[in-house]
Amino acid sequence: MVELTKAQQDVLATDGYQLVTGGPGSGKTTVSILKAAKIAREALRPEQRILFLSFARATVSRVLEAMDEESRISRDEKRRIEVDTYHAFFWRILKTHGYLVGFPRRLAILTPPNEAIALSAVRSGYKANSKLSDAEKAEKKAREEAERNRLAKEEGRVCFDLFADRVATLLHGSAKVRTLISTMYPFIILDEFQDTSADQWRVVQALGANSTLIALADPEQRIFDFIGADPERLDHFRAAFHPSEHDLAGDNHRSKGTEIALFGNDVLSGKFRQSNYSGIAFQGFKSNQNQAFASLVGHVLQARKRLIDSGKPNWSLAILVPTKKMTRLVSDVLREPFGQVPAIGHTAAVDMDGPILAAEIVAFLLQQGRHAGHFDEFLDLLCSYYHGRGGAAPTAGDLTEAARLNAALGKWNQCLAVGKAPPKNSVLNATAAVYATALDVGLTGDPDRDWAAIRAALEAGGCARLRAIAGDVRNVRLLERGTQLRQGLTQDWRDTGGYLNALAITRQSFVQEHFATAHKPETGVVVMNMHKAKGKQFDEVIIFEGWPRRAKGKVVANFDRIVRENIAAGPMMQARQNFRVSVTRAKLRTTILTPEDDPCVLLTASG
Ligand SMILES: Nc1ncnc2c1ncn2[C@@H]1O[C@H](COP(=O)(O)OP(=O)(O)OP(=O)(O)O)[C@@H](O)[C@H]1O
């Protein structure tokens, strides 16, 4: 049990609107849950709750875990603290009151991959974003917006992008709903307040009319500028609610006994006061694939050994990298390191759009339907995979591939319609052969085995597209982790003697998964994009970035760097903040791996 600092005690002792600020690991989360428990004890009526809102599910898990570990909070108090994401909270409001902003009564969530599919028709009419003029970009954005609105209003399919704006409009327009929510939640805690977007801020303004708000913020940890977080946001809060202010700034409890937090602050200012910082290790690596990854694997093995030897249960080691592509590359390397090094067990936080759509294909094959048009439905899913796997930025290659498959299917069906064999040179021949094999796989009623059997059929077949899909689906952990999909499939087998509803069950479980917050924070070795590390903590962190490619002594490409192309430009505040967030996730040690011939400019350039 931690002993609270004076500033933390002040937070507990003060009533009314509050703004609690402090650096990484200064104890904002810790004090806020104690505050919530105190409110539950002293200020709530029996039916009322405290709402704790956060941006990411990962943070929600961490808050829940912190509450579990805090012996000062009773069971009853815990029950009365609702920890949720903005998304999930907004969705609850829209489902009940969405008709007030013109939505139909029955609403469904349009998940990101399905949103990407729905918008691909609009997007396929444009070149890549980098090649568009400003006017074209604006036009594309407006058309996407119009389509999102149409899908919501006419079809009741609502994508996440609309949530905050519609909830804000709804709350500002309805005093009744505002009162309803504030009666239920007279106190609301807002985590990571510095990242609040303009639409979310409008929601907060409406909620704050009748509920007491407690905002937790670290102005220097603002990493969501690209979605419209505003540096002035804390001032907006001050002006609107005149909160009492509590600054936990100087304290650093996460990495006590190290100089990790000090180093984090120096990253921010660009002025390094020391040549060594305890808890921070630097290592340069040679700028080529083999040596770069060999260096990474070496450090991962050493760190893992240190943690295992320490005897700490549930240790965690995060490898943080600048891009999605690098997340995949590192994960591949750990799965199959070189030479005699055995695979390094890990989880990788990869983008889920592709894997989810790949899982839909496996689920569809599990249905083993044989009706007319079944192959067409299969190809429809395959095209959806290409339309959706790139998320908001589908590649031209993927869109072309989908169009090619569609055209080939047209020809294929024309032949069949007149009793002819499909064209011998059709791009669909290999696909159709593997499809037929998958339909003949003997199923057992054990969802794990059957899922794996279909995946194996795709992996072993002669169709490169389906092989890639089988690879992608490996990133989906639903069957291992959640019971939802497994239970659904088991029930389906019982009810129908097959998996006749596998596709619907799989889709449903992904929606549920999106809102599930019960997961434990990651343990073991995890690989993720630096952005995703926000709000988390690990025992050790390794930061690893890309390296320059040279031709005739000149740098010709410099991908996957912490700073774009590793070129110093201006004060680089956003990059510094991101880097500081990553560096300060560690409790014990952060190791920074950077190319020795072109080290990260944030470590060398002064701001
Ligand atoms: N007064 C304290 N004394 C000792 N340890 C503390 C104290 N307050 C918090 N801690 C511990 O320090 C660690 C970091 O605290 P916490 O997660 O509350 O910080 P935070 O400000 O929310 O961090 P971040 O903004 O980086 O996510 C936790 O492991 C917590 O248990």
PDBQT file of the ligand as one rigid body, heavy atoms in Angstrom, charges set to zero:
ROOT
HETATM    1  N1  LIG A 701       2.486   8.106  -3.317  1.00  0.00    +0.000 N 
HETATM    2  C1  LIG A 701       3.003   7.038  -3.926  1.00  0.00    +0.000 A 
HETATM    3  N2  LIG A 701       4.051   6.380  -3.370  1.00  0.00    +0.000 NA
HETATM    4  C2  LIG A 701       4.606   5.299  -3.962  1.00  0.00    +0.000 A 
HETATM    5  N3  LIG A 701       4.166   4.766  -5.142  1.00  0.00    +0.000 NA
HETATM    6  C3  LIG A 701       3.137   5.373  -5.744  1.00  0.00    +0.000 A 
HETATM    7  C4  LIG A 701       2.489   6.537  -5.189  1.00  0.00    +0.000 A 
HETATM    8  N4  LIG A 701       1.509   6.909  -6.028  1.00  0.00    +0.000 NA
HETATM    9  C5  LIG A 701       1.530   6.034  -7.050  1.00  0.00    +0.000 A 
HETATM   10  N5  LIG A 701       2.487   5.098  -6.902  1.00  0.00    +0.000 N 
HETATM   11  C6  LIG A 701       2.849   3.972  -7.819  1.00  0.00    +0.000 C 
HETATM   12  O1  LIG A 701       3.538   4.533  -8.943  1.00  0.00    +0.000 OA
HETATM   13  C7  LIG A 701       3.179   3.892 -10.173  1.00  0.00    +0.000 C 
HETATM   14  C8  LIG A 701       2.652   4.938 -11.147  1.00  0.00    +0.000 C 
HETATM   15  O2  LIG A 701       1.471   5.543 -10.634  1.00  0.00    +0.000 OA
HETATM   16  P1  LIG A 701       0.222   5.924 -11.545  1.00  0.00    +0.000 P 
HETATM   17  O3  LIG A 701      -0.021   4.864 -12.522  1.00  0.00    +0.000 OA
HETATM   18  O4  LIG A 701      -0.875   6.329 -10.632  1.00  0.00    +0.000 OA
HETATM   19  O5  LIG A 701       0.822   7.193 -12.286  1.00  0.00    +0.000 OA
HETATM   20  P2  LIG A 701       0.196   8.090 -13.458  1.00  0.00    +0.000 P 
HETATM   21  O6  LIG A 701       0.479   9.505 -13.059  1.00  0.00    +0.000 OA
HETATM   22  O7  LIG A 701      -1.222   7.742 -13.670  1.00  0.00    +0.000 OA
HETATM   23  O8  LIG A 701       1.123   7.682 -14.663  1.00  0.00    +0.000 OA
HETATM   24  P3  LIG A 701       1.026   7.897 -16.299  1.00  0.00    +0.000 P 
HETATM   25  O9  LIG A 701       0.458   9.256 -16.534  1.00  0.00    +0.000 OA
HETATM   26  O10 LIG A 701       2.438   7.779 -16.765  1.00  0.00    +0.000 OA
HETATM   27  O11 LIG A 701       0.182   6.795 -16.828  1.00  0.00    +0.000 OA
HETATM   28  C9  LIG A 701       2.133   2.844  -9.798  1.00  0.00    +0.000 C 
HETATM   29  O12 LIG A 701       2.785   1.587  -9.778  1.00  0.00    +0.000 OA
HETATM   30  C10 LIG A 701       1.643   3.268  -8.418  1.00  0.00    +0.000 C 
HETATM   31  O13 LIG A 701       1.270   2.156  -7.616  1.00  0.00    +0.000 OA
ENDROOT
TORSDOF 0
